[in-house]
Amino acid sequence: MYFTFKQCAELAEVKESTARFYRDSFPSFFTAQGEGRKRQYHPSVVEVIKFISDSYNQKLTQEQIHQLLEIKYGVSVEVATQEMNNATQELHNALATQSQEHNITQTQLLETMKTAFAEEFEKRQNEMTTGFNNVVQKLDTITQRQDEIIIEQTQKIVELEAENQRLRSLKWWQRK
């Protein structure tokens, strides 16, 4: 069951304008479905509004409240997801315009979206693979250098031990 924002504010016993201020200040903690006037909010939003209200009553700052919300509820929107959603929305808008202009059938529209998503996925996968390969290459370089240093230090230790043995075999008055 989902609620309108007004219902969420009433259930949280907070003025609607205050609840809207909370929503605008902490947007990533307000889960909703739908758009515009038909937007419906998840019941957990009531608890979030109450929590924010109580936090403000305790004289906490917005930054402190945000940190507490992250700890208690986690952030519901990640940067990569937000970028993907923005790209998806732009793609959806472009395809909707194209659909209206050219009377594309729903199947064709879905195929176009599927192709676009596949291309975006492949692009991001290639970026991740390239980044991973770069990290592996750097680790190999570091490992090789460490091996070289270990070999050099081992050779120095062997030389010093040989010199130490040579000096020990001499009489004390022969040592310099």
MOZIVEN-V771218 format. One record per pair of residues at least 4 apart in sequence whose ideal C-beta (glycine too) atoms are under 8 Angstrom apart, sorted by the first residue. I is the first residue (numbers start at 1). J is the second residue. If there is no record, write none. Layout:
BEGIN
i=[I:I]
j=[J:J]
END
This chain:
BEGIN
i=[1:2:2:2:2:2:3:3:3:3:3:3:3:3:4:4:4:4:5:5:5:5:5:5:5:6:6:7:8:8:8:8:8:8:9:9:9:9:9:9:9:10:11:12:12:12:12:12:12:13:14:14:14:14:14:14:15:16:17:18:18:19:19:20:21:22:22:22:22:22:23:23:25:25:26:26:26:26:26:26:27:28:28:28:29:29:29:29:29:30:30:30:31:31:31:31:31:32:32:32:32:32:33:33:33:34:34:34:35:41:43:44:44:45:46:47:48:48:48:49:50:51:51:51:51:52:52:52:53:54:55:55:55:55:56:56:60:60:60:61:62:63:64:65:66:67:68:69:70:70:77:77:77:78:79:80:81:82:83:84:84:85:86:87:87:88:88:89:90:91:91:91:92:92:93:94:95:95:95:95:95:96:97:98:98:98:99:99:99:104:104:104:105:106:107:108:109:110:111:112:113:114:115:116:117:118:119:120:121:122:123:124:125:126:127:128:129:130:131:132:133:134:135:136:137:138:139:140:141:142:143:144:145:146:147:148:149:150:151:152:153:154:155:156:157:158:159:160:161:162:163:164:165:166:167:170:170:171]
j=[43:33:40:41:42:43:7:8:11:40:41:43:45:46:8:39:40:41:9:16:19:20:23:39:41:10:16:11:12:19:41:45:46:49:14:15:16:18:19:20:49:16:46:19:46:47:49:50:53:50:18:19:22:49:50:53:19:20:21:22:53:23:49:24:25:26:48:49:52:53:27:30:52:62:30:48:52:65:66:69:77:75:76:77:48:69:73:75:76:41:45:48:41:42:44:45:76:39:40:41:42:45:39:40:42:38:39:40:39:45:47:48:73:49:50:51:52:69:73:53:54:55:68:69:72:56:65:69:57:58:60:64:65:68:60:65:64:65:68:65:66:67:68:69:70:71:72:73:74:75:81:82:85:82:83:84:85:86:87:88:120:89:90:91:120:92:117:93:94:95:113:116:96:113:97:98:99:104:109:112:113:100:101:102:104:112:103:104:109:108:109:112:109:110:111:112:113:114:115:116:117:118:119:120:121:122:123:124:125:126:127:128:129:130:131:132:133:134:135:136:137:138:139:140:141:142:143:144:145:146:147:148:149:150:151:152:153:154:155:156:157:158:159:160:161:162:163:164:165:166:167:168:169:170:175:174:175:175]
END
